[in-house]
């Protein structure tokens, strides 16, 4: 079976799985969603403090959203995407 080649950026993200934060939160429309956010180490403390604040933050201020979906749990589509693209098990 031929392995897909990752882009340079995807390869870097795949190596930083320990920096991916999985969040369940309501979006601006009030719908439950799951977000997988890459937060680099220098921003992690500020990010963790912000998510414990009033509950309103812009995730992109702290990192890169690598995947998201609506629902009470991560969708199978997102799980498959993260596995295929970055090698992450959710």
HUQUI-V753168 format. One record per pair of residues at least 24 apart in sequence whose ideal C-beta (glycine too) atoms are under 6 Angstrom apart, sorted by the first residue. I is the first residue (numbers start at 1). J is the second residue. D is the distance in whole Angstrom. If there is no record, write none. Layout:
i = {I;I}
j = {J;J}
d = {D;D}
This chain:
i = {10;13;13;14;14;17;31;33;33;34;34;35;35;36;36;37;37;38;38;38;39}
j = {85;38;86;86;87;88;70;68;70;69;74;65;68;66;67;63;65;63;64;66;63}
d = {6;6;6;4;5;6;5;6;5;5;5;6;5;5;4;5;5;5;5;6;4}
